[in-house]
Structure formats: C-alpha cells, structure tokens
Amino acid sequence: MPFNFPILLTWLRVALIPLVVGVFYLPDVWLSPFEKGLASTIVFIVAAVTDWFDGFLARRWNQTSSFGAFLDPVADKLMVAGALLVLVQLDRVNAVIAFVIIGREITISALREWMALIGASKSVAVSNLGKIKTTAQMVAIPMLLYYDLLFGMIDTKVFGSWLLLIAAVLTVWSMFYYLRKAWPLIKETTDKMG
C-alpha cells in the first residue's frame, strides 16, 4: 500500500467521518444542540476541503496511485452516507432522499467496478453532471448539519433542503446518464458470456 501526503489526507477524511456523526451523540451538558451542529458542520467542511486538496496535491506532485484512486471515492461515499444517516435520524432529511443518494452511489460504484473488469472504465468517467450533483450535495449537507440562521439572514434549513432535493434529482439523472452510456458495453459483454 503506497503512502504519501495526499493519501494521508484521504485517511484523515475517513477518520473525520465518526466525528461528523458522533458529535450529535454527546450529552447536551457538553455541547448544546447548536454547538453540536456547528462542530459537525466544521468537521464536515474540513473533510470536504481535504477531498479537493488530496486530489490536487496528488496530481501536482505526481503522487497519484491506484490505491489513492480507490480510497478517495470510498472516503467520499462514507462521508456523505454517514452525514445523511445522522440527518435522517435528526429528522432534517427525508429518508427517501437519503436512500436515493446513497443507492445511486452504490449503483454507480458497482457499475464502475464492472466496467473496469471489462476494460471500459473510461465510459463511466466522472461527468460534469456528476460534478454539479456533488457540489450541490456538498453545500447542502453542511447547511443541514448547521441547521440555523447563518450570518443572521441565511436560513440554512431552507437552502440546505432545496439544495439536497436538487442534488437528489441530479443524482437520479446522472445515474441514468451513466447507465445509458454503459448499457451497450454491458449488453455486448453479457451476450458474449452467454
């Protein structure tokens, strides 16, 4: 297993996931509900920044590796799934929306694995639609973790809910986009396998 600074940042993101979730289980005498939301938001944002930074540094320092390419999306999916599950439990996100987003991630991960096995992973490379979906999701989640007025005027409950709904719609749209692109190759491969 290779080890370098970008991979260390990815492991740090994995280590931060329990903090995003766990802070809400601390007794109220330690942290008020507002402080829990604030702490979770800050940890999530730090983790999200490491997501951008590790990829940037890996490319800049020519330290990309197949292990890093594997670990990075796993860390992202764990972070999003963990945050969504705690938001469902706090009744800030509808379980159906969380299921759509998490289900899509599992489906596309399986699709990418299958496409890699048949040597066609480039046909399901990340699209601009997927990037827009991820951006909406990564802004919505910290807003819903914070769940209060920001700067006394931005209602993160409303903005976060709408952004996550947009992310869920884009999630379904991008899933069908990837499946449609991959379908001819899947069909061809399964036909050959008989």
PAVEX-52081 format. One record per residue: x, y, z of N, C-alpha, C, O in turn; residue in one letter. Coordinates in steps of 0.02 Angstrom, whole numbers, padded with zeros to 5 digits, always signed. Example, Ala and Ser with C-alpha at 12.3 -4.5 7.8 and 13.67 -1.06 7.14 Angstrom:
residues 2
+00660-00284+00390+00615-00225+00390+00660-00165+00390+00712-00166+00423a
+00642-00112+00354+00684-00053+00357+00645+00002+00394+00670+00057+00402s
//
This chain:
residues 194
+00042-00059+00000+00000+00000+00000+00044+00062+00000+00084+00071+00046m
+00038+00105-00051+00079+00165-00053+00058+00214+00002+00000+00215+00023p
+00106+00255+00024+00089+00305+00075+00123+00370+00057+00185+00372+00050f
+00085+00422+00051+00111+00489+00037+00063+00539+00068+00013+00521+00098n
+00079+00603+00061+00038+00654+00094-00034+00656+00068-00080+00662+00109f
-00046+00653+00002-00115+00651-00021-00155+00592+00008-00214+00600+00026p
-00124+00533+00012-00159+00476+00042-00170+00486+00117-00222+00466+00143i
-00123+00519+00150-00132+00536+00221-00193+00580+00230-00232+00571+00276l
-00202+00630+00184-00261+00673+00187-00326+00633+00177-00376+00647+00210l
-00324+00585+00133-00383+00543+00121-00399+00502+00183-00457+00496+00203t
-00347+00474+00215-00358+00436+00278-00384+00483+00332-00425+00462+00374w
-00361+00545+00333-00386+00594+00382-00461+00604+00371-00499+00609+00419l
-00482+00608+00308-00553+00616+00293-00593+00557+00319-00647+00566+00348r
-00567+00497+00311-00601+00437+00337-00606+00442+00414-00657+00425+00443v
-00552+00465+00446-00551+00470+00519-00600+00524+00545-00624+00519+00601a
-00614+00575+00504-00659+00628+00525-00733+00608+00522-00775+00639+00554l
-00749+00556+00483-00819+00536+00474-00853+00521+00541-00908+00545+00553i
-00822+00481+00586-00856+00468+00651-00868+00532+00691-00915+00535+00731p
-00825+00583+00682-00835+00646+00718-00896+00683+00693-00934+00711+00732l
-00906+00683+00626-00964+00717+00596-01028+00688+00627-01074+00725+00643v
-01029+00622+00634-01089+00588+00660-01089+00589+00736-01140+00605+00767v
-01033+00572+00766-01029+00561+00839-01043+00621+00882-01067+00615+00938g
-01029+00681+00855-01038+00742+00895-01111+00749+00917-01125+00778+00970v
-01158+00724+00877-01229+00730+00894-01250+00683+00951-01304+00690+00979f
-01206+00636+00969-01221+00589+01023-01190+00609+01089-01196+00574+01139y
-01156+00666+01089-01128+00692+01152-01184+00718+01196-01234+00743+01171l
-01176+00713+01262-01228+00739+01307-01237+00815+01297-01189+00850+01282p
-01298+00839+01306-01313+00910+01297-01275+00953+01348-01265+01013+01336d
-01254+00924+01404-01216+00963+01453-01145+00978+01427-01114+01026+01449v
-01121+00938+01379-01055+00950+01350-01060+01001+01294-01021+01049+01291w
-01108+00990+01249-01119+01037+01194-01194+01047+01185-01233+00999+01187l
-01214+01109+01174-01285+01123+01160-01302+01097+01090-01256+01084+01050s
-01366+01088+01074-01384+01067+01006-01355+01112+00952-01333+01087+00900p
-01354+01178+00964-01323+01224+00916-01249+01210+00907-01224+01208+00851f
-01214+01200+00964-01141+01187+00961-01126+01121+00927-01075+01115+00893e
-01169+01071+00936-01160+01007+00902-01165+01017+00826-01124+00991+00788k
-01216+01054+00805-01225+01068+00733-01165+01106+00705-01141+01090+00650g
-01142+01156+00742-01085+01196+00720-01022+01153+00715-00986+01156+00666l
-01009+01112+00767-00949+01069+00767-00952+01020+00710-00902+01010+00675a
-01009+00988+00699-01016+00940+00645-01006+00973+00577-00975+00944+00533s
-01033+01033+00569-01025+01070+00506-00952+01085+00493-00928+01075+00437t
-00916+01108+00544-00845+01125+00535-00805+01063+00516-00763+01065+00471i
-00818+01007+00551-00782+00945+00536-00797+00922+00464-00752+00900+00428v
-00860+00927+00444-00880+00906+00376-00845+00950+00325-00820+00924+00275f
-00843+01015+00336-00810+01061+00289-00736+01046+00284-00707+01046+00229i
-00703+01034+00341-00632+01017+00341-00621+00953+00300-00575+00949+00259v
-00664+00903+00311-00659+00840+00273-00670+00853+00198-00634+00824+00157a
-00718+00895+00181-00731+00910+00110-00673+00946+00078-00657+00934+00020a
-00640+00991+00116-00582+01026+00090-00525+00977+00077-00489+00983+00027v
-00515+00928+00122-00462+00879+00110-00476+00838+00047-00430+00815+00014t
-00541+00830+00031-00559+00793-00030-00532+00829-00092-00504+00798-00137d
-00541+00895-00094-00515+00933-00151-00439+00935-00149-00406+00926-00200w
-00411+00946-00088-00340+00957-00081-00299+00895-00096-00245+00900-00126f
-00323+00835-00075-00283+00774-00086-00276+00759-00161-00222+00740-00184d
-00331+00769-00198-00327+00758-00270-00282+00808-00305-00243+00790-00349g
-00288+00871-00284-00246+00924-00312-00172+00910-00301-00132+00914-00347f
-00154+00892-00239-00084+00879-00222-00058+00816-00257-00001+00814-00280l
-00100+00764-00261-00079+00702-00294-00061+00716-00367-00011+00689-00392a
-00102+00757-00401-00087+00773-00471-00026+00820-00475+00017+00811-00518r
-00024+00869-00432+00030+00919-00433+00098+00888-00419+00148+00905-00452r
+00100+00842-00370+00163+00811-00351+00175+00744-00386+00223+00709-00371w
+00131+00729-00433+00137+00666-00471+00139+00606-00423+00181+00561-00430n
+00093+00606-00374+00090+00553-00324+00023+00515-00330-00001+00487-00280q
-00005+00514-00389-00066+00475-00398-00050+00401-00395+00005+00380-00415t
-00097+00362-00370-00087+00290-00366-00154+00256-00372-00207+00287-00362s
-00153+00192-00390-00216+00155-00395-00249+00148-00327-00311+00148-00323s
-00209+00143-00274-00238+00139-00207-00273+00205-00189-00328+00205-00161f
-00241+00260-00204-00271+00326-00191-00335+00335-00232-00384+00363-00207g
-00334+00312-00294-00393+00317-00337-00450+00274-00310-00509+00290-00320a
-00433+00219-00275-00484+00177-00244-00509+00209-00179-00570+00212-00168f
-00463+00232-00136-00481+00255-00069-00520+00321-00071-00566+00330-00031l
-00502+00366-00117-00533+00432-00119-00609+00429-00127-00645+00459-00086d
-00637+00394-00177-00710+00392-00183-00743+00353-00126-00800+00368-00107p
-00708+00304-00098-00736+00267-00040-00744+00316+00019-00796+00316+00052v
-00693+00356+00031-00696+00405+00086-00753+00454+00074-00790+00471+00120a
-00761+00478+00011-00815+00525-00005-00883+00494+00009-00926+00526+00041d
-00893+00432-00013-00958+00400-00006-00974+00386+00068-01031+00393+00089k
-00923+00366+00106-00933+00354+00178-00951+00419+00213-00995+00420+00257l
-00918+00474+00194-00931+00538+00225-01003+00561+00211-01038+00582+00256m
-01024+00556+00148-01091+00577+00129-01144+00532+00162-01194+00556+00189v
-01132+00466+00159-01181+00419+00188-01187+00430+00263-01243+00430+00290a
-01132+00438+00298-01133+00449+00370-01172+00512+00388-01213+00512+00433g
-01157+00566+00352-01192+00630+00365-01266+00624+00350-01307+00648+00389a
-01284+00592+00294-01355+00585+00277-01393+00543+00328-01450+00559+00346l
-01361+00489+00352-01394+00447+00402-01408+00485+00466-01462+00478+00496l
-01360+00525+00488-01372+00563+00550-01424+00617+00538-01463+00632+00582v
-01426+00645+00478-01477+00696+00462-01547+00666+00459-01596+00698+00478l
-01551+00603+00435-01616+00568+00436-01638+00557+00508-01696+00568+00525v
-01591+00535+00550-01609+00523+00621-01630+00587+00656-01674+00586+00699q
-01599+00643+00637-01617+00708+00667-01680+00737+00635-01702+00792+00654l
-01709+00702+00587-01769+00723+00552-01758+00788+00512-01803+00830+00508d
-01698+00794+00484-01683+00853+00443-01683+00835+00368-01685+00879+00325r
-01681+00770+00354-01681+00746+00285-01731+00689+00281-01734+00646+00325v
-01770+00688+00228-01817+00633+00215-01778+00570+00198-01730+00572+00160n
-01799+00514+00227-01763+00450+00216-01762+00431+00142-01714+00400+00119a
-01815+00449+00104-01817+00432+00033-01761+00469-00005-01728+00439-00048v
-01750+00532+00011-01696+00570-00021-01629+00540-00005-01586+00532-00048i
-01619+00523+00059-01555+00492+00079-01546+00425+00043-01491+00410+00020a
-01599+00386+00038-01595+00321+00003-01577+00330-00070-01537+00292-00097f
-01608+00379-00103-01594+00392-00174-01520+00409-00183-01487+00382-00228v
-01494+00453-00141-01423+00474-00148-01376+00416-00132-01329+00404-00170i
-01387+00381-00077-01343+00326-00057-01350+00268-00107-01300+00238-00126i
-01412+00253-00127-01423+00199-00176-01389+00212-00242-01362+00166-00273g
-01391+00274-00264-01356+00292-00327-01281+00281-00320-01249+00255-00366r
-01253+00301-00263-01181+00293-00253-01161+00219-00257-01111+00202-00287e
-01201+00176-00226-01187+00104-00227-01192+00078-00298-01150+00040-00321i
-01246+00099-00333-01257+00076-00402-01201+00096-00449-01175+00056-00487t
-01181+00160-00445-01128+00185-00490-01061+00155-00472-01020+00142-00516i
-01048+00143-00407-00986+00110-00388-00982+00040-00417-00931+00019-00443s
-01038+00003-00412-01041-00064-00441-01032-00062-00517-00997-00104-00546a
-01064-00013-00548-01058-00005-00621-00986+00009-00641-00960-00021-00688l
-00953+00053-00604-00883+00070-00620-00838+00009-00611-00792-00003-00650r
-00852-00030-00559-00813-00091-00547-00822-00140-00605-00774-00170-00629e
-00884-00149-00627-00899-00194-00683-00865-00169-00746-00835-00208-00783w
-00869-00104-00759-00840-00076-00820-00763-00082-00818-00732-00093-00870m
-00734-00076-00759-00661-00085-00753-00643-00157-00769-00592-00170-00800a
-00685-00205-00746-00671-00276-00759-00671-00292-00834-00634-00335-00857l
-00714-00257-00872-00718-00271-00944-00674-00222-00984-00677-00221-01045i
-00634-00182-00947-00587-00137-00981-00618-00076-01013-00591-00050-01061g
-00674-00053-00986-00708+00004-01016-00724+00058-00964-00776+00090-00967a
-00678+00067-00916-00692+00113-00861-00699+00186-00885-00732+00226-00852s
-00668+00203-00941-00671+00273-00965-00742+00292-00986-00759+00351-00988k
-00783+00242-01003-00852+00258-01025-00896+00280-00967-00951+00307-00978s
-00874+00269-00905-00912+00294-00847-00869+00340-00804-00876+00342-00743v
-00825+00378-00838-00785+00428-00802-00832+00483-00777-00887+00492-00802a
-00808+00519-00726-00850+00571-00695-00869+00624-00746-00826+00649-00782v
-00934+00639-00750-00959+00689-00797-00969+00756-00762-00966+00760-00701s
-00982+00808-00802-00997+00873-00773-01062+00871-00732-01068+00905-00681n
-01109+00831-00754-01172+00822-00717-01158+00794-00647-01188+00816-00598l
-01113+00745-00645-01094+00716-00580-01060+00766-00535-01069+00766-00475g
-01020+00810-00566-00985+00862-00527-01034+00913-00498-01026+00935-00441k
-01084+00932-00538-01135+00979-00514-01175+00948-00457-01189+00981-00407i
-01192+00884-00465-01228+00847-00413-01188+00846-00348-01214+00859-00294k
-01123+00831-00354-01080+00828-00296-01074+00896-00262-01076+00901-00200t
-01068+00950-00301-01064+01017-00274-01127+01035-00235-01123+01060-00178t
-01185+01022-00264-01249+01036-00230-01253+00997-00164-01274+01024-00113a
-01233+00935-00166-01235+00891-00108-01187+00915-00054-01205+00916+00005q
-01127+00934-00074-01076+00954-00025-01088+01023+00004-01058+01040+00055m
-01131+01062-00026-01152+01126+00004-01213+01114+00048-01219+01143+00102v
-01259+01071+00025-01321+01058+00061-01308+01025+00129-01338+01044+00179a
-01265+00975+00130-01255+00936+00191-01230+00978+00250-01259+00974+00304i
-01177+01020+00241-01157+01061+00299-01211+01111+00320-01216+01128+00379p
-01251+01135+00271-01306+01180+00290-01356+01144+00335-01381+01173+00383m
-01370+01081+00318-01419+01043+00358-01389+01019+00424-01425+01008+00473l
-01324+01011+00427-01291+00995+00491-01294+01056+00537-01305+01050+00597l
-01283+01115+00508-01285+01178+00546-01356+01194+00569-01368+01207+00628y
-01402+01194+00523-01475+01197+00535-01495+01257+00577-01532+01251+00626y
-01471+01316+00559-01487+01377+00594-01476+01436+00547-01456+01426+00490d
-01490+01496+00570-01477+01554+00528-01402+01566+00524-01367+01564+00574l
-01378+01578+00464-01308+01592+00453-01301+01667+00441-01335+01695+00398l
-01257+01699+00478-01247+01772+00475-01312+01809+00489-01321+01866+00467f
-01357+01776+00525-01420+01808+00544-01470+01817+00488-01523+01847+00499g
-01454+01791+00427-01501+01803+00373-01510+01744+00325-01561+01741+00290m
-01463+01697+00322-01470+01640+00276-01499+01582+00315-01467+01555+00360i
-01559+01562+00295-01592+01505+00329-01565+01440+00299-01587+01418+00246d
-01517+01411+00334-01485+01350+00307-01533+01291+00304-01522+01245+00264t
-01586+01292+00345-01636+01238+00341-01669+01237+00273-01674+01185+00241k
-01690+01297+00250-01725+01302+00186-01677+01291+00128-01690+01250+00084v
-01621+01328+00127-01573+01322+00072-01544+01251+00068-01538+01223+00013f
-01527+01223+00125-01500+01156+00127-01549+01104+00101-01531+01059+00063g
-01612+01110+00121-01663+01063+00099-01674+01067+00023-01678+01016-00010s
-01677+01128-00003-01687+01136-00076-01626+01110-00115-01633+01077-00166w
-01567+01127-00091-01506+01103-00125-01501+01027-00124-01480+00997-00174l
-01519+00996-00069-01516+00923-00065-01568+00892-00111-01556+00839-00140l
-01626+00924-00116-01677+00899-00163-01651+00904-00235-01661+00858-00275l
-01619+00960-00251-01588+00968-00318-01535+00914-00328-01531+00884-00382i
-01494+00903-00276-01442+00851-00281-01472+00782-00293-01446+00743-00332a
-01529+00768-00260-01562+00703-00269-01588+00695-00341-01581+00641-00370a
-01617+00749-00369-01640+00746-00439-01581+00735-00486-01585+00694-00531v
-01527+00773-00474-01467+00765-00516-01436+00696-00507-01407+00668-00554l
-01443+00668-00446-01418+00601-00432-01451+00550-00477-01418+00508-00507t
-01518+00553-00481-01555+00506-00523-01538+00518-00597-01527+00471-00635v
-01536+00581-00616-01521+00599-00686-01452+00574-00706-01444+00543-00759w
-01402+00586-00662-01333+00564-00679-01328+00488-00679-01290+00460-00718s
-01366+00454-00635-01364+00381-00634-01389+00353-00701-01358+00308-00729m
-01444+00381-00726-01470+00357-00790-01423+00376-00847-01417+00339-00897f
-01390+00433-00841-01340+00453-00891-01283+00402-00895-01265+00380-00949y
-01257+00382-00837-01202+00333-00835-01226+00264-00860-01192+00231-00898y
-01286+00245-00837-01313+00179-00858-01324+00177-00933-01311+00126-00965l
-01350+00231-00961-01362+00234-01033-01297+00230-01073-01293+00196-01124r
-01245+00264-01048-01180+00261-01081-01149+00191-01077-01117+00168-01125k
-01160+00158-01021-01128+00092-01010-01169+00035-01039-01141-00019-01052a
-01234+00045-01050-01278-00010-01070-01254-00049-01131-01254-00110-01129w
-01235-00016-01187-01213-00055-01246-01155-00102-01230-01152-00159-01255p
-01107-00078-01189-01050-00120-01171-01070-00177-01124-01045-00233-01130l
-01115-00162-01078-01139-00215-01033-01175-00268-01073-01164-00328-01063i
-01219-00246-01118-01257-00293-01159-01211-00336-01202-01220-00396-01208k
-01162-00304-01233-01115-00339-01276-01076-00392-01236-01067-00448-01259e
-01054-00374-01176-01016-00419-01134-01058-00478-01110-01037-00535-01113t
-01120-00463-01087-01162-00517-01062-01185-00562-01119-01194-00622-01109t
-01193-00535-01180-01211-00577-01238-01154-00626-01254-01166-00684-01271d
-01091-00602-01248-01034-00645-01261-01027-00699-01209-01007-00755-01224k
-01045-00681-01146-01040-00730-01091-01095-00783-01096-01091-00836-01066m
-01147-00766-01136-01199-00814-01150-01249-00820-01096-01297-00859-01102g
//
